[in-house]
Amino acid sequence: MAPSGGFPDNSKFTAVPNLLFGSLLEEIHDLSTFKLILRVLWLHSQKKGFPRYLTLEDLLMDRTLANVLSVEGMKFSDGLQEALFKAQELGVLIHKTMRVKGDGGVVEIFMPNTQEGRRAAGHLVDQEIEKPAFWDVIEPPASSSSGPAGNIFSLYEDNIGIIGHIMAEELKEAERNYPFPWIKEAFREAAIQNKRNWRYVEAILKGWMAEGREDGESGKHSKKVDSREWIRRYGLPRAPR
């Protein structure tokens, strides 16, 4: 909630480079970019140790950014990416793509382009970072499930919204349990029925698994597919990591 009577007594303060209030301020023509820069400076100041950085998921999960960058007709994730790009063009942010130790995935990280940020970026050259505590790893697409058509995460973002940590784990589990063509069709059917929520999509998939599914129709219009036939067609589900 916005303060109604100014800043309370004993308010804490965040260090902001003076340049932001001078020549750099004159170069920022987009309010969303300005808001992003201020929020990134604050979020980065809350990190501990060295090197300090923010992951893309840190930013996607931030409620304040979601509120200030959400505009009608544009998804928050798209607005965030646009503001991040403009901030990088201004030279305010450093962006790196890092590999994750023992995981094989990559994670997008950001830090202010300050002396500390440049030292951190240099320190991270040719290094791998620890897997973050929540889901911010972009895993390479698995040919056994997603293929060139996309993956379950992009389907969720396009049809439902932002993916949190708990939901990411559920989506990974669903991707292991169901063939990707089923997942894609279930999202499509949910959209047709105007039921844009994961529970509805999940119910469709569970129904097809229980009743069988063939040639694009649900089980009530097709013969039941037993487990051996399902494995022959789609292969074994991937083992949990």
Backbone bond lengths (Angstrom), bond angles and torsions (degrees), N, CA, C in turn:
res aa  C-N    CA-C-N  psi(-1)  N-CA   C-N-CA  omega(-1)  CA-C   N-CA-C  phi
1 M - - - 1.463 - - 1.521 108.75 -
2 A 1.316 117.23 137.66 1.460 121.01 -178.91 1.522 109.93 -71.02
3 P 1.328 117.83 141.85 1.460 120.11 179.07 1.518 110.50 -65.67
4 S 1.353 117.11 140.27 1.461 121.09 -178.04 1.514 112.42 -99.92
5 G 1.334 118.00 -15.31 1.459 120.19 -176.58 1.508 112.53 -130.86
6 G 1.316 118.29 41.38 1.452 121.10 -179.61 1.519 111.42 80.31
7 F 1.313 115.77 -164.44 1.461 120.99 -177.64 1.529 109.66 -87.81
8 P 1.327 116.61 131.44 1.475 119.52 -178.93 1.527 111.52 -63.42
9 D 1.341 116.40 160.78 1.457 120.89 173.45 1.523 109.58 -59.66
10 N 1.322 115.79 149.17 1.470 122.06 177.64 1.532 112.75 64.36
11 S 1.333 117.07 23.58 1.468 119.81 176.48 1.526 109.68 -63.18
12 K 1.328 115.88 144.23 1.459 120.64 175.68 1.530 109.11 -83.74
13 F 1.328 115.72 157.40 1.456 120.85 -177.97 1.524 110.10 -125.41
14 T 1.328 115.54 151.02 1.464 122.40 179.80 1.526 108.84 -116.58
15 A 1.326 115.55 132.74 1.471 119.77 179.47 1.530 109.88 -69.98
16 V 1.325 116.61 132.57 1.469 123.20 179.02 1.527 107.74 -130.27
17 P 1.332 117.94 130.68 1.473 119.51 179.05 1.528 111.54 -56.38
18 N 1.339 117.18 134.80 1.465 121.57 -178.49 1.521 112.70 -58.61
19 L 1.331 116.74 -29.46 1.466 120.74 -178.58 1.526 111.51 -57.36
20 L 1.338 116.28 -29.95 1.461 120.15 -178.26 1.525 111.42 -64.92
21 F 1.326 117.20 -23.76 1.465 120.69 -178.69 1.534 112.27 -96.82
22 G 1.328 116.06 4.42 1.460 119.64 -178.51 1.511 112.27 -123.29
23 S 1.335 116.23 -114.98 1.470 120.82 -173.92 1.531 112.12 -62.88
24 L 1.335 117.19 -34.68 1.460 118.76 179.65 1.526 111.24 -66.67
25 L 1.319 116.41 -38.05 1.470 119.99 178.59 1.522 111.04 -59.52
26 E 1.328 116.60 -34.33 1.463 120.72 179.29 1.528 111.90 -68.82
27 E 1.334 116.89 -23.08 1.466 120.66 -178.63 1.528 112.90 -88.57
28 I 1.308 117.47 -13.75 1.470 120.85 -178.00 1.521 108.40 -90.32
29 H 1.322 115.54 110.54 1.464 121.15 -177.54 1.526 112.42 -105.92
30 D 1.311 116.33 -2.69 1.461 120.42 -176.44 1.525 108.56 -116.67
31 L 1.342 117.16 122.04 1.460 121.52 -176.71 1.527 111.70 -63.50
32 S 1.329 117.24 -37.60 1.460 120.21 -179.69 1.527 111.04 -62.46
33 T 1.321 116.30 -39.46 1.465 120.00 178.45 1.526 110.55 -64.94
34 F 1.338 117.09 -41.19 1.458 121.18 178.68 1.527 110.67 -62.12
35 K 1.338 116.26 -44.32 1.465 120.45 178.50 1.524 111.17 -62.64
36 L 1.331 115.86 -41.39 1.473 119.83 178.57 1.528 110.51 -60.69
37 I 1.335 117.18 -46.06 1.461 120.72 -177.55 1.527 110.53 -60.26
38 L 1.328 116.64 -45.68 1.462 120.05 179.75 1.530 111.18 -61.72
39 R 1.309 116.19 -43.02 1.471 119.42 -178.03 1.526 110.91 -68.90
40 V 1.320 117.54 -39.00 1.462 120.92 178.53 1.528 110.11 -62.89
41 L 1.329 116.99 -41.48 1.464 119.82 178.35 1.527 110.76 -60.47
42 W 1.324 116.38 -40.76 1.468 119.31 179.79 1.525 111.09 -70.25
43 L 1.339 117.14 -47.24 1.468 120.29 -179.23 1.527 110.81 -59.97
44 H 1.326 115.88 -41.23 1.456 119.89 -179.83 1.526 110.65 -64.87
45 S 1.330 116.95 -35.10 1.468 120.38 -179.73 1.527 112.03 -67.60
46 Q 1.337 117.44 -19.75 1.458 120.90 179.86 1.529 112.72 -83.89
47 K 1.325 116.84 -12.86 1.459 120.84 178.83 1.528 109.91 -75.20
48 K 1.302 116.00 152.48 1.457 121.60 -178.53 1.531 110.51 -115.41
49 G 1.341 115.62 158.08 1.456 120.69 173.47 1.518 113.10 78.64
50 F 1.330 114.75 -166.81 1.468 122.22 179.38 1.532 107.81 -144.80
51 P 1.321 117.69 136.11 1.464 128.17 -0.58 1.524 111.22 -81.93
52 R 1.319 116.06 144.94 1.467 120.42 176.98 1.524 108.96 -97.27
53 Y 1.313 115.75 138.44 1.462 120.45 177.25 1.515 108.91 -158.42
54 L 1.325 115.71 164.24 1.461 123.23 175.77 1.515 108.55 -112.90
55 T 1.321 116.91 135.56 1.455 119.72 174.50 1.530 109.29 -86.95
56 L 1.305 115.14 161.66 1.463 119.20 175.96 1.518 110.12 -58.20
57 E 1.332 116.91 -36.16 1.464 120.16 179.15 1.523 111.51 -67.26
58 D 1.332 117.95 -35.44 1.467 120.13 174.02 1.526 109.94 -52.58
59 L 1.316 115.35 -43.75 1.454 120.66 -176.77 1.523 111.73 -74.95
60 L 1.319 116.58 -39.91 1.467 119.91 179.32 1.522 112.43 -66.47
61 M 1.335 116.34 -29.00 1.465 120.47 -177.85 1.526 112.46 -89.07
62 D 1.316 117.66 -3.40 1.458 120.63 -176.04 1.521 110.87 -80.72
63 R 1.327 116.28 119.66 1.467 120.65 -174.84 1.526 111.73 -66.72
64 T 1.337 116.81 -37.84 1.461 119.60 -179.27 1.526 110.71 -63.24
65 L 1.336 117.04 -45.87 1.467 119.43 177.51 1.521 111.18 -61.29
66 A 1.336 116.16 -39.52 1.468 119.60 179.16 1.523 110.62 -61.08
67 N 1.332 116.58 -37.23 1.466 120.13 -179.51 1.521 112.31 -72.85
68 V 1.330 117.38 -41.04 1.468 119.46 -173.23 1.527 113.30 -86.01
69 L 1.337 117.31 -19.44 1.462 119.52 -177.95 1.523 113.48 -104.64
70 S 1.319 117.17 -5.41 1.464 119.87 179.42 1.524 109.29 -79.95
71 V 1.315 115.87 122.41 1.460 121.12 177.80 1.516 108.43 -128.04
72 E 1.304 115.93 154.83 1.464 121.02 -178.61 1.529 110.57 -61.82
73 G 1.320 115.76 131.80 1.453 120.78 177.42 1.511 114.43 87.79
74 M 1.343 117.98 1.85 1.461 120.84 178.79 1.521 109.95 -139.37
75 K 1.322 116.58 134.66 1.457 120.66 176.25 1.525 109.57 -68.75
76 F 1.331 115.57 148.53 1.461 120.00 178.77 1.522 111.40 -56.65
77 S 1.343 116.82 -41.77 1.467 119.48 -178.24 1.525 111.28 -61.31
78 D 1.345 116.78 -36.53 1.467 120.17 178.23 1.531 110.80 -70.00
79 G 1.339 116.43 -42.00 1.450 120.39 178.08 1.519 111.97 -63.12
80 L 1.336 115.18 -37.94 1.467 119.91 178.15 1.520 110.77 -65.09
81 Q 1.324 116.81 -46.27 1.462 120.31 -179.90 1.526 110.79 -61.28
82 E 1.318 117.17 -39.44 1.475 120.44 -179.79 1.524 110.33 -65.85
83 A 1.343 117.23 -43.50 1.463 120.64 179.79 1.530 110.88 -66.81
84 L 1.333 116.74 -38.68 1.466 120.33 177.32 1.527 111.02 -62.29
85 F 1.319 116.44 -42.02 1.461 121.01 179.82 1.531 110.55 -62.46
86 K 1.338 117.04 -44.01 1.457 120.58 -179.33 1.527 110.83 -66.50
87 A 1.341 116.62 -37.65 1.461 120.05 178.71 1.526 110.92 -66.01
88 Q 1.335 116.06 -35.68 1.465 119.57 177.04 1.531 110.60 -69.58
89 E 1.339 116.80 -38.17 1.462 120.05 177.43 1.527 111.15 -61.32
90 L 1.321 116.65 -34.82 1.456 121.47 178.47 1.524 112.16 -74.96
91 G 1.318 116.36 -11.32 1.449 120.82 -178.88 1.513 113.75 82.70
92 V 1.338 117.37 13.99 1.461 121.58 -175.96 1.526 111.72 -82.52
93 L 1.335 116.71 -32.78 1.464 121.10 -176.20 1.523 111.26 -117.18
94 I 1.323 115.13 147.69 1.465 122.98 170.71 1.519 107.18 -104.03
95 H 1.317 116.32 133.30 1.462 121.78 -179.69 1.515 109.26 -121.97
96 K 1.324 116.09 133.99 1.469 120.76 177.20 1.521 108.97 -138.89
97 T 1.326 115.10 149.10 1.464 121.53 172.60 1.519 107.49 -106.19
98 M 1.324 116.54 118.04 1.450 121.35 -173.76 1.528 111.39 -113.40
99 R 1.331 115.08 144.74 1.453 119.99 173.57 1.521 108.94 -84.42
100 V 1.330 115.51 150.52 1.461 121.41 -176.66 1.522 109.83 -101.50
101 K 1.316 116.73 134.20 1.461 122.22 -177.66 1.528 111.22 -58.21
102 G 1.349 115.02 127.62 1.453 120.78 173.33 1.503 115.67 62.77
103 D 1.333 118.38 16.16 1.462 120.67 -174.40 1.523 112.50 -119.06
104 G 1.320 116.55 -36.18 1.459 119.82 -177.90 1.514 113.77 87.39
105 G 1.348 116.83 -5.48 1.453 119.77 179.11 1.515 111.09 -94.42
106 V 1.321 115.30 -178.96 1.459 120.85 176.89 1.519 108.80 -130.27
107 V 1.320 115.61 157.51 1.455 120.74 179.31 1.522 108.24 -138.12
108 E 1.333 115.99 139.07 1.454 122.07 178.84 1.529 108.72 -88.10
109 I 1.338 117.78 128.86 1.449 120.62 179.22 1.527 110.50 -126.09
110 F 1.332 115.49 154.35 1.456 122.25 -178.10 1.530 109.03 -137.51
111 M 1.317 115.76 149.62 1.456 121.17 174.85 1.520 108.30 -152.90
112 P 1.338 117.71 152.57 1.471 119.58 177.09 1.523 110.75 -61.74
113 N 1.322 116.13 145.83 1.466 120.96 -179.94 1.527 109.65 -83.96
114 T 1.337 114.18 62.50 1.461 122.47 177.15 1.524 108.34 -105.81
115 Q 1.324 116.22 179.83 1.456 119.38 177.08 1.525 110.88 -58.54
116 E 1.334 115.93 -44.13 1.470 119.05 178.57 1.521 111.19 -64.81
117 G 1.345 115.95 -41.87 1.456 119.53 -179.41 1.520 112.20 -62.61
118 R 1.316 117.15 -40.49 1.467 120.73 178.75 1.535 111.11 -67.76
119 R 1.330 116.28 -36.88 1.470 119.60 175.57 1.528 110.41 -64.28
120 A 1.324 116.19 -41.68 1.462 120.57 179.51 1.523 110.75 -63.96
121 A 1.346 116.58 -44.13 1.463 120.48 179.28 1.521 110.79 -61.31
122 G 1.344 117.33 -41.06 1.461 120.52 177.55 1.515 112.02 -66.29
123 H 1.324 116.25 -37.20 1.461 121.33 179.62 1.527 111.07 -64.82
124 L 1.333 116.68 -32.49 1.463 121.02 -174.28 1.522 113.60 -86.92
125 V 1.316 118.08 -2.86 1.461 120.56 -179.23 1.531 110.04 -59.13
126 D 1.335 115.77 130.26 1.472 123.09 177.89 1.525 112.98 60.58
127 Q 1.312 117.33 22.11 1.457 120.49 176.65 1.523 110.76 -110.28
128 E 1.330 114.91 164.65 1.458 121.56 171.63 1.517 107.25 -112.05
129 I 1.328 116.38 151.86 1.458 119.61 -178.69 1.520 109.94 -112.52
130 E 1.323 115.77 159.32 1.451 120.76 177.36 1.521 110.23 -65.77
131 K 1.326 116.29 147.31 1.455 119.42 177.92 1.521 109.62 -64.03
132 P 1.325 118.08 128.48 1.463 120.28 -179.20 1.519 111.67 -59.80
133 A 1.329 115.90 161.10 1.463 121.21 -175.16 1.518 112.02 -67.34
134 F 1.343 117.61 -26.86 1.453 119.62 178.16 1.525 109.69 -122.58
135 W 1.301 116.41 179.88 1.474 121.01 -171.48 1.512 110.95 -74.18
136 D 1.321 117.06 98.14 1.460 119.23 170.67 1.515 109.91 -135.28
137 V 1.333 115.98 21.21 1.453 120.77 179.09 1.518 109.09 -95.41
138 I 1.316 116.56 128.62 1.461 121.62 176.70 1.518 106.67 -92.94
139 E 1.319 116.50 102.10 1.454 119.73 -174.61 1.519 110.50 -79.78
140 P 1.326 117.34 144.04 1.451 119.44 175.73 1.519 110.14 -58.40
141 P 1.337 119.30 139.76 1.459 120.85 -179.50 1.513 111.43 -60.71
142 A 1.320 115.88 137.93 1.466 121.38 -179.88 1.518 108.91 -92.33
143 S 1.314 117.35 122.54 1.464 120.73 -175.90 1.512 111.74 -64.69
144 S 1.333 118.18 -22.62 1.460 120.46 -178.74 1.514 112.14 -74.33
145 S 1.362 117.70 -16.69 1.447 116.84 -176.81 1.520 113.28 -127.65
146 S 1.330 117.22 -48.21 1.452 117.43 -171.51 1.512 113.34 -92.23
147 G 1.336 117.37 -48.01 1.444 119.60 178.45 1.514 111.93 67.40
148 P 1.325 116.73 -167.39 1.450 120.81 -175.14 1.514 114.09 -70.35
149 A 1.354 116.82 -16.23 1.458 119.34 -175.14 1.518 113.19 -75.24
150 G 1.337 119.25 -11.89 1.448 120.81 -179.09 1.510 111.30 130.93
151 N 1.333 117.08 -159.00 1.446 120.79 176.77 1.513 109.83 -148.18
152 I 1.323 116.10 173.85 1.457 120.88 -174.43 1.524 111.66 -64.76
153 F 1.344 117.10 -30.16 1.453 120.23 -178.82 1.529 111.51 -68.91
154 S 1.332 116.84 -42.23 1.462 118.71 178.22 1.526 110.77 -67.94
155 L 1.330 117.43 -35.13 1.464 120.62 176.72 1.523 110.63 -62.58
156 Y 1.335 115.89 -43.27 1.469 119.72 -179.34 1.529 110.31 -64.08
157 E 1.329 116.52 -46.39 1.467 119.60 -178.69 1.521 111.92 -63.69
158 D 1.340 116.47 -38.53 1.463 120.12 -178.54 1.521 112.41 -71.22
159 N 1.338 116.99 -31.33 1.464 120.34 -172.98 1.521 114.75 -106.09
160 I 1.332 117.00 -24.85 1.472 119.01 -173.89 1.527 112.08 -123.25
161 G 1.342 118.12 -55.85 1.462 118.08 -179.59 1.515 113.01 155.74
162 I 1.330 115.19 -153.52 1.459 122.46 -175.24 1.524 110.57 -71.64
163 I 1.318 116.16 143.47 1.466 122.20 -178.49 1.521 109.64 -100.26
164 G 1.325 116.66 118.93 1.460 121.69 173.62 1.517 110.51 -88.84
165 H 1.328 115.92 176.77 1.464 120.88 -176.45 1.529 112.12 -61.16
166 I 1.333 117.08 -49.07 1.467 120.49 -177.51 1.525 110.23 -62.65
167 M 1.334 116.49 -43.75 1.462 119.58 179.81 1.522 110.96 -65.71
168 A 1.322 117.41 -35.78 1.465 119.94 178.59 1.518 110.76 -59.88
169 E 1.330 116.83 -40.08 1.463 120.30 178.60 1.523 110.63 -65.30
170 E 1.326 117.67 -39.83 1.464 121.12 178.10 1.525 110.89 -64.62
171 L 1.317 116.43 -40.27 1.463 120.09 -179.85 1.529 111.04 -66.94
172 K 1.327 116.44 -39.81 1.461 119.59 176.70 1.531 110.84 -61.51
173 E 1.335 115.53 -40.35 1.468 119.93 178.74 1.529 110.69 -65.02
174 A 1.332 116.59 -42.65 1.466 120.15 178.94 1.521 110.91 -63.91
175 E 1.328 117.20 -38.27 1.459 120.98 -179.76 1.529 111.02 -65.33
176 R 1.349 115.81 -30.31 1.463 119.05 176.38 1.525 111.62 -74.44
177 N 1.344 116.76 -30.65 1.464 120.67 -170.43 1.525 114.77 -92.95
178 Y 1.339 117.47 -21.61 1.469 118.94 -174.59 1.531 110.20 -128.74
179 P 1.335 116.98 146.56 1.472 120.21 174.95 1.529 109.69 -63.88
180 F 1.319 115.70 146.12 1.461 118.46 -177.41 1.528 113.22 -61.04
181 P 1.353 120.47 -37.17 1.470 118.52 177.33 1.528 112.21 -58.75
182 W 1.338 118.03 -35.04 1.467 120.86 176.20 1.528 110.17 -63.84
183 I 1.328 115.26 -46.74 1.468 119.94 -177.76 1.528 110.15 -59.97
184 K 1.324 115.91 -46.39 1.463 120.39 -179.11 1.526 110.80 -61.91
185 E 1.317 117.04 -42.40 1.462 120.98 -179.39 1.530 111.26 -69.03
186 A 1.337 116.66 -35.48 1.465 120.22 179.02 1.527 110.84 -65.62
187 F 1.325 116.67 -40.96 1.467 119.39 175.92 1.521 110.41 -63.24
188 R 1.333 116.60 -40.62 1.464 120.30 -179.57 1.526 110.51 -63.19
189 E 1.345 116.43 -43.77 1.465 120.21 -179.23 1.526 110.60 -65.57
190 A 1.324 117.28 -39.74 1.462 120.39 178.10 1.530 110.80 -62.23
191 A 1.339 116.22 -40.08 1.462 120.19 179.15 1.528 110.86 -65.45
192 I 1.331 116.70 -40.42 1.466 120.78 178.93 1.524 110.56 -61.58
193 Q 1.346 115.57 -39.61 1.464 120.95 -179.88 1.531 112.54 -82.26
194 N 1.345 116.00 1.74 1.465 121.83 -177.15 1.526 111.72 57.02
195 K 1.325 116.11 38.72 1.466 123.06 177.74 1.524 107.55 -115.48
196 R 1.302 116.35 70.08 1.459 121.05 -173.21 1.523 110.90 -85.20
197 N 1.321 115.27 69.99 1.464 120.11 174.33 1.525 108.90 -146.86
198 W 1.314 115.48 152.74 1.463 120.87 -173.43 1.519 112.17 -64.77
199 R 1.327 118.55 -37.11 1.469 120.31 -177.94 1.533 111.25 -60.50
200 Y 1.314 116.88 -36.59 1.457 120.17 178.48 1.525 110.39 -68.56
201 V 1.334 116.44 -44.37 1.465 120.59 177.46 1.525 110.19 -60.66
202 E 1.328 116.12 -44.62 1.463 121.11 -179.49 1.525 111.20 -62.13
203 A 1.337 117.25 -39.32 1.463 121.04 179.21 1.531 110.84 -63.28
204 I 1.333 116.43 -38.89 1.465 120.23 177.29 1.528 110.05 -61.48
205 L 1.318 116.57 -46.61 1.468 120.96 -178.44 1.522 111.59 -64.09
206 K 1.324 116.48 -42.78 1.467 119.75 178.91 1.527 110.70 -64.00
207 G 1.342 115.75 -37.39 1.461 118.96 178.36 1.515 111.85 -64.96
208 W 1.335 116.40 -42.64 1.455 119.75 178.43 1.524 111.28 -65.39
209 M 1.322 116.98 -37.06 1.449 119.77 179.30 1.530 110.95 -66.67
210 A 1.331 116.54 -38.61 1.468 120.71 -178.45 1.519 112.19 -75.01
211 E 1.338 116.78 -38.88 1.458 120.82 -173.03 1.520 113.56 -99.13
212 G 1.312 116.10 -16.12 1.458 119.35 -174.94 1.512 110.54 93.63
213 R 1.305 115.68 156.46 1.462 120.70 -179.75 1.515 108.27 -152.84
214 E 1.317 116.02 137.41 1.455 119.39 -178.30 1.517 109.95 -151.53
215 D 1.320 115.87 137.52 1.466 121.99 175.57 1.522 113.08 55.34
216 G 1.343 115.45 38.70 1.458 118.93 172.75 1.506 115.16 82.66
217 E 1.334 119.79 0.40 1.453 121.25 -179.80 1.519 110.24 -109.09
218 S 1.305 116.32 153.27 1.456 119.71 178.55 1.514 110.14 -71.37
219 G 1.331 116.23 169.45 1.447 121.35 -171.30 1.514 114.45 -61.14
220 K 1.322 117.40 -30.22 1.465 118.01 -177.29 1.522 112.20 -67.50
221 H 1.341 117.15 -12.25 1.461 120.39 177.77 1.524 111.68 -112.99
222 S 1.323 117.03 10.67 1.454 119.35 -177.74 1.505 110.21 -142.56
223 K 1.319 115.22 163.22 1.451 118.56 177.93 1.512 110.78 -72.68
224 K 1.321 116.92 151.61 1.451 121.90 -177.99 1.523 109.70 -67.01
225 V 1.337 115.62 137.38 1.450 121.23 178.70 1.520 107.64 -103.27
226 D 1.359 117.19 115.19 1.461 117.59 -178.79 1.527 110.42 -77.16
227 S 1.336 116.09 172.41 1.458 120.66 -172.72 1.518 112.34 -61.78
228 R 1.353 117.23 -38.24 1.462 119.33 -178.83 1.528 111.36 -65.06
229 E 1.339 116.31 -40.58 1.452 120.10 178.80 1.533 110.90 -67.89
230 W 1.331 116.21 -38.60 1.460 120.69 179.27 1.525 110.43 -62.85
231 I 1.342 116.87 -43.14 1.454 121.30 179.60 1.528 110.18 -66.61
232 R 1.353 116.63 -38.41 1.466 119.41 179.41 1.523 110.74 -61.88
233 R 1.324 116.65 -38.32 1.458 120.47 -177.23 1.524 112.63 -77.71
234 Y 1.327 115.98 -43.31 1.461 119.04 -168.30 1.536 114.79 -116.19
235 G 1.314 117.29 -7.47 1.460 119.51 -178.26 1.517 111.34 82.59
236 L 1.310 115.05 167.22 1.469 120.23 177.85 1.518 110.69 -69.48
237 P 1.345 117.40 144.15 1.470 118.56 173.80 1.515 110.23 -60.60
238 R 1.318 115.73 148.58 1.448 119.67 178.64 1.511 110.39 -66.98
239 A 1.316 116.13 140.46 1.460 120.83 179.83 1.519 109.89 -68.65
240 P 1.354 117.86 143.74 1.466 120.29 176.46 1.503 111.17 -59.59
241 R 1.341 116.30 146.65 1.460 120.56 -179.97 1.506 110.11 -86.50
